[in-house]
Amino acid sequence: MLAVGPAHVVTEPDAVHGLTRRAHTTPWAGGEREMWVSIRPASLSGRRITPADE
């Protein structure tokens, strides 16, 4: 999915803590990341993947 819109770095400590606690992914390139970026999507594009019929 591609999200296009204005972005900003999340710096508010409670927001950073909440994002870190609820993130269920790891960086695809490995290693630790200390920056969170919030994007307010103006448009979304991409493909939808759905389960196969059983």
Residue pairs with C-beta under 8 A, 6 or more apart in sequence:
1 44
1 45
1 46
2 44
2 45
2 46
3 39
3 41
3 43
3 44
4 41
4 42
4 43
4 44
4 45
5 39
5 40
5 41
5 42
5 43
6 39
6 40
6 42
7 37
7 38
7 39
7 40
8 37
8 38
9 35
9 36
9 37
9 38
10 16
10 19
10 36
10 37
10 38
15 36
16 36
19 36
20 36
27 33
